[in-house]
Amino acid sequence: MTDIRAQRLANLLVNYSTTVKPGDWVGILGEALALPVLREVYHAVLVAGGHPSLIMNDEAMTRDFLRHASAEQIAWLDPMQTLYYDKADVYIRVTGSSNTRAMTGIPGARVQQVAAARRSWLNTRLQRAARGDMRWVGAMFPTEAFAQEAGMSLEEYEAFVYSACFCDQEDPAAAWQALGTMQQDKIDWLKGKKHIVLRGPSIDLQLSIDGRSFVNCQGLRNMPDGEIFTGPVEDSVNGTVRFSYPSIVGGRAVSGIELTFEQGRVTHARAEQNDDLLQAQLNTDAGARYLGEFAIGTNFGINKFTGSILYDEKIGGTVHMAVGMGYPETGSQNTSAVHWDMICDMRQDSEIRVDGELFYQNGAFVV
């Protein structure tokens, strides 16, 4: 029997997040383990009148490719997927995993080689999204592996996931619209402001948002959502931040990350665990050492670290930053094959000041 919460999630992705219309070319991308939700998404796209293309991934085959693909095979881009990124109207991705550490044995440089080869797909998607030519959203299907990573049983984790997406409510879209209204109030206040200073036990950082725009994340791109974000002026970031939680990339957890910025560029970086992967990420290309994103998490339904960036970056009372690729709609000019989010907890003895005025304190807005 289909879980009503999975049906609500699929309907939310298709009819609220991406507003699929008759005639839309809709890519439905996901791992094999996410098939229960992918089926519901496929059905919802058909009901909405869209044309679905199913693009499936498999964890074991992805790992096999990373281990054995030649340089020529890595450089080759599937022309069917290239056509999809160039022409499709909608991108809906649902991830799922049987082992969150499946790529632990893969060298970080190897992971980045593949990411760099496929950079054009990411650039095309982001640029088309910024122009309004491609609507997209990403979500996760609750699996045993994700539940284990979060320290929960599968049943507990399913309840957590669907609650964070508001799919435990009869009208999830209305709940997301209400959150969006609150966030828009903050964005309106920030409009025209120039300088942000963050201070706390783990952070002493300043950056410029002069001429940049904040984006209201209310479930239209990520599900769950709950953040406001921008792209800092590239050469404006100065100071040091120690990130509170591990960041998982390529199946490997990088923890104890500390970055120092000078005139926007990461000049010193260290990690207590998997420092080699941190260095490989930062050395991918010139843009990987600059911030492409600064964001404030606002989803207080997500109140603990789970090991999934899709959820963790939205934790109410935290900020997160991404080194690498910025989102063009914010005004960011930073380009990179990397977009790597890292989270800093601001819920204790911390503040954010904007143009000298207190904006946020101990994890809550004060404006």
N, C-alpha and C positions, 0 to 999 in steps of 0.2 A: 504494500500500500504506500502510495506516495506521501511524503511528509508535506503537510500543508505549508510549513515554513519554507521548504524548498521551492514550492510553487510560487509563494509570495516573493521570494528572492528573484526567481526568473522573471516574473512579471515586472518587478521593480527595475531590473536591469534593462529590459526591453522597452517598457512603456513609460518609465520615468527617467532613468539615467540617460538613455540614448534615443528615446522617442522614435522608435522605428516606424517608418511610414510605408505605405504601399509602394512597391517598386525599389525600395532600398536594397543595395547589395550588402549583406550582413555577414561578416566573418565571425564564426564561433570557434574560438581557440581554447584548447584546454588539454590537460593530461587525462589519460585513460581513467584514472581513479575518480575523476570528477564527473563521470558519465551520468549519474542520476540527475545532477543539476543541468548538465549540457542538454540532456533530452528535454527537460522542461523549458530551457531557453529556446531550443530548436522549435518546439511546439508554439511557444509564445511569438516567435518571429513569424511563423506561418500564419497564425491568427491575425497578426498585425499587417500581413500582406507583403512582408519582406521576402527577399531571396537569400536563403541561408547557404553559406559555404562552411562545412565543418573541417577544421584544421586541427588534427589530433597530434599530441606529443606523447612520448613514453619515456619515463625516467631511465629505464635500462638502456634504451637506444641512444638517448642523449649522452649518457655516460660512456657508452661504447664509441660514439663519435668523438668525444673529447679525448679519449685515450688513443684512438687509432687513426683518425683522419689525417691525411697528408696535408701539406701546405696548399697544394692545389685544390684539394677537396674543401678545405676551410675557406679558401678564397671564393669558391663557386657559390653563387646565390641562386636558389631555386627560382626560376623565372615565373612560376605560377604565383609564388608568394610576392615577388617583386610587382607583378601585375596587380595583385590584391592591394598592396600598400599604396600603389599609384592611383588606383581607381575606385576602391570600395568606399561605401558611405559610412559604414559602422564597423567598429572593432569591439567585440565582447570577449574577454578572456576570463576563464575560471580555472584557477590552479588547484592542484591536489598532489599530495606526496605520500609515499609509503615509507620514506626514510629521509628525514631532513638533513642527514649527514651523508647522503649518497655520493656527493662529489668530494668528500674529504681527501681522498687520495690523489685528486687531480691537481697538478701544480697551478698556482695562481696565475702565472704567466700564460699558461695554456688557455685558461678560461678567458683571459683578456684578449688573447689572439683571436678567438672566435668572436668575442664581442666587437672587436675592432673591425673584423671582416663584415659584420652585419650592421655596422653603424649607419649605413645609408637607409636601411629600413626604419631605424629609430628616428633619424632625422626627418625622413619623409612623413612619418606618422605625426611627429610633433609639429612640423611646419604646416601640414594640412589641417591638423586640429586647431592651430592658432588662427588659420584663415576661416575656420568654420566648415571646412570641406570634409572632415571626418569626425564623427562623434565616437567616443570610446569610453569604456569602463572596464575595470578589473575587479574581480572578486575571488574568494577562496571557498573551496568545498571542505567542510570539516572531516578530517581523516584521523585515524588512530595515531599516525605519526605527529600531526599537528597537535593533537590532544596531549600526547606524551611530552612534547616540547613545552607545552604550556603548563604541565604538571596537573592535568585533569584527566578524568575518565572521558571516554568518547561522548557519553550522554551529557556530562557537564559542559564539555567543550562545544557541543552542538547548541546547547542552550545559550552559552556565551556568544557564539558567532551570530546566531539569529537575533539575539537581543541587541547586539552591537549594531546590527543592520536594521533594527526596528521591525524585523519580520515576525516578532512575537506579538505584534499589534495588527489589528484588522486593516488599518490604513497606513502602511509604512511611508508612503509618499507624503502624506500630510505631516508626519513627524519630521521628515527631512526638510520640508518647506519651512517649518517653524524654526528649526536650527539655522537654516539659511538666512532667515530674517534677522536673527540675533547677530550672526556673523557680519551681515551687511552693515549693521549699525557701526561695528568696529572699523570696517573697511572705509566707510564714509568719513569717520573721524580721522583716519590715517591719511586720507587723500591730501596731497600737497605737503606732507611732512617730509623731513629730510634725513634726520640723524637718529639712529637707535643705539642705545647703550644697554648691555646686559651684564648684570653682576649677580654673583652668588657663589656658594662654596666651590662649584666646579667650573665657573665661567667668569671671565673678565674680557669682554669682547665689545667692539663697536663696529658699526657698518653704516653705509649710506643707502637710503632708499629714494634719493632725489631723482625724480622723473620716472620712477618705477611704479607699477600697479600691483595691488594685492588681488588674489583670486579667492573667491568664496567657494569653498569645497563643501557642498551640501548633497553629496551622493550622486553627482553627475559624472564623475570620473572614476572614483574609487568607491567600493562598497565593502566594508563600511567607510564612512568619511568622517569629517569633523575637524577642519583646520582652515586657517587662512595662511596663504603663502605668497611670497614674492621672490624676485631675483635681485640680490644685492648688486649695487654698482661694483663692477668686477675688481677694481683696484682699491676699494675702500675698506676692506675688512682688516682689522688689526686686533691683536690680542691672542688669548689662549682659551681653549675649552677642553675639558675632559668629559668624554661622553659616558653616560651613566649605565648603559646597557650594551651587551654584545651586539655586533652587527653581523648578520649572516649573509655571505655572498658565495655563490658557487658551492653551497653545501658546507661551508666552513665558517665557524664562529670566530670573529675577530673581537677580542674584548680588551678593556682597559685602553681604549684609543684616546690619545691626547694629541691635539694639533695646535701649532702656533702659526699665526698669520702675520705677514708683514706686507703692507700695500697690496692686500688681496690674495697674496700667494702663500701657500703652505710652505714654510721654510724649515719647520721641524715637525716630525711625526714619529710617534712610537705607539706600539701596542704591546700589552702584556702577553697576549696569546695570538699566534699566527701573524706576527709582525711582517713576515715575508709577503703575505697577501696584501696587507696594507700598503707596503712599499710598491708592490706590483701594480696595484690600482692607481696609486698616485703618479706612477711613472708611465702610465698608458699613453698619455699625450699631454701637450702643454696645458690644455683646459682642465685636466683632472686635478690640478693643484689649486683651482679657484672654486669659490662657492657658486653653484648655479641656483640654489634655493635656500631660503630662510622661511621657517614656518612656525606657527603656534598651534598646538593640538587643543581641541575643544570638546572631544567626545568623552564625557565623564562616565559613560557606560562602559568604557574601556579603562579599567583602573589598575591593571597589573600587566607586567611584561610577559609576553607569550612566546617570544622568539620569532614572530612573524611581523615584518616591517609594515605590512598593510594595516595591521591593527595597532602595533606599538607606536608608530609615528603619530597616531591620533590621540594617544593617552592624554586626557584632560590634565593640564598642569605641567606640560612639558613643551619644550621647543625642539625642533629638529632642523638639521642643515644637511644639504647634499653637496658633496664635491662633484664637479663635473658638469654635465649638460644642464643648461637652464631652460626654462619654458619660455618660448618667444612671446607669449601673450603677457608676460610680466614686464617685458622690456629687456629681459636678460639677453646679453650678447655672447655668453659663454657657450662654447661648443666642445664636445668631448664624446668619446665612446662610452664614458663612465657616467652613471648617475647613481650615487651611493649615499643613502640616507643614514644619519647618525643622530641619536636622541640624547638630550640633556634634560634631566629632571629639574624643574624650577619650583617645586612645591614647598621648599623650606628655605627661609632666609635669602630669598632671591627677588629680583625686581627687573623690570624693563622700563626704561625712560625713553620717551620720544621727544626730540627737540627740548630736552630738559624737563619735561612734564611726566610725572608718574603715570604709566599706562597699565601696568600689570605688576601684581605683587603676590608672591607665595602661591603661584599657580592659578591666579584668578584675575580677570580684568577689573580695574578700578575706575575706568572711564565709563 
